Amino acid sequence: MILQTIFDEQGNTVPFLNGKEITMKESPFLLFLASIGMCSAVYVRSFLAQRGIPFNDVVINQKMDYDQSAGMVKSVEIQLDLPSQFPEKYKGAIKKVVDQCLVKRHLVDAPELYVTTNIKVDQEIN
């Protein structure tokens, strides 16, 4: 199984910000985005393994519409390239499998996020 993450029409596999390539080492955001495709791959692989369907020729492309000026992804497409011998009866089911990915579900039904601050109070030692 091959997993590819593509950020723009030119096929760049990493985003650019202010003309500079951003790497996973520099950005937890890329790890977050990569987790979408990885989660999809885990679910697809499990689905195929349970049915005895080989997954060596499956390619998963994660394509994103990335707005460089805002530094945000506007949309994500998970494209499954399935081999010619893939059973027709499972085409709809495999799409539903990707929909079950917890990372995807958290994006669709986002949790509330709270930020709190605490100031440590220095304690005198007597």
For each residue, the residues with C-beta under 8 A, 3 or more apart:
1: 41 44 45 55 56 58 59 60
2: 58 59 60
3: 37 38 41 59 60 62
4: 13 37 59 60 61 62
5: 13 33 34 37 62 64
6: 11 12 13 61 62 63 64
7: 12 13 14 15 64 66
8: 11 12 15 64 66
9:
10:
11: 6 8
12: 6 7 8 15 16
13: 4 5 6 7
14: 7 21 22 23 30
15: 7 8 12 21 22 30 66 68
16: 12 19 20 21 22 68
17: 20 22 68 71
18:
19: 16
20: 16 17
21: 14 15 16
22: 14 15 16 17 26 27 29 30
23: 14 26 27 30
24: 27 30 31 34
25:
26: 22 23
27: 22 23 24 30 31
28: 31 32
29: 22 32 33
30: 14 15 22 23 24 27 33 34
31: 24 27 28 34 35
32: 28 29 35 36
33: 5 29 30 36 37 62 64 73 76
34: 5 24 30 31 37 38
35: 31 32 38 39 103
36: 32 33 39 40 62 76 78 101 103 104 107
37: 3 4 5 33 34 40 41 60 62 78
38: 3 34 35 41 42 103
39: 35 36 42 43 101 102 103 104
40: 36 37 43 44 60 62 78 98 101 104
41: 1 3 37 38 44 45 60
42: 38 39 45 46 101
43: 39 40 46 47 97 98 100 101
44: 1 40 41 47 48 55 58 60 80 94 97 98
45: 1 41 42 48 49 55
46: 42 43 49 50 97
47: 43 44 50 51 90 93 94 97
48: 44 45 51 53 54 55 58
49: 45 46 52 53 55
50: 46 47
51: 47 48 90
52: 49
53: 48 49 86 87 90
54: 48 57 83
55: 1 44 45 48 49 58
56: 1
57: 54 82 83
58: 1 2 44 48 55 80 81 82 83
59: 1 2 3 4 80 81
60: 1 2 3 4 37 40 41 44 78 79 80 81
61: 4 6 77 78 79 81
62: 3 4 5 6 33 36 37 40 76 77 78 79
63: 6 76 77 79
64: 5 6 7 8 33 73 74 75 76 77
65: 73 74 75 76
66: 7 8 15 72 73 74
67: 70 71 72 73 74
68: 15 16 17 71
69:
70: 67
71: 17 67 68
72: 66 67
73: 33 64 65 66 67 76
74: 64 65 66 67
75: 64 65
76: 33 36 62 63 64 65 73 107
77: 61 62 63 64
78: 36 37 40 60 61 62 98 104
79: 60 61 62 63
80: 44 58 59 60 94 95 98
81: 58 59 60 61
82: 57 58 86 91 94
83: 54 57 58 86
84:
85:
86: 53 82 83 90 91
87: 53 90
88: 91
89: 93
90: 47 51 53 86 87 93 94
91: 82 86 88 94 95
92: 95 96
93: 47 89 90 96 97
94: 44 47 80 82 90 91 97 98
95: 80 91 92 98 99
96: 92 93 99 100
97: 43 44 46 47 93 94 100
98: 40 43 44 78 80 94 95 101 104
99: 95 96 104 105
100: 43 96 97 105
101: 36 39 40 42 43 98 104 105
102: 39 105 106
103: 35 36 38 39 106 107
104: 36 39 40 78 98 99 101 107 108
105: 99 100 101 102 108 109
106: 102 103 109 110 111
107: 36 76 103 104 110
108: 104 105
109: 105 106
110: 106 107 113
111: 106
112:
113: 110
114:
115:
116:
117:
118:
119:
120:
121:
122:
123:
124:
125:
126:
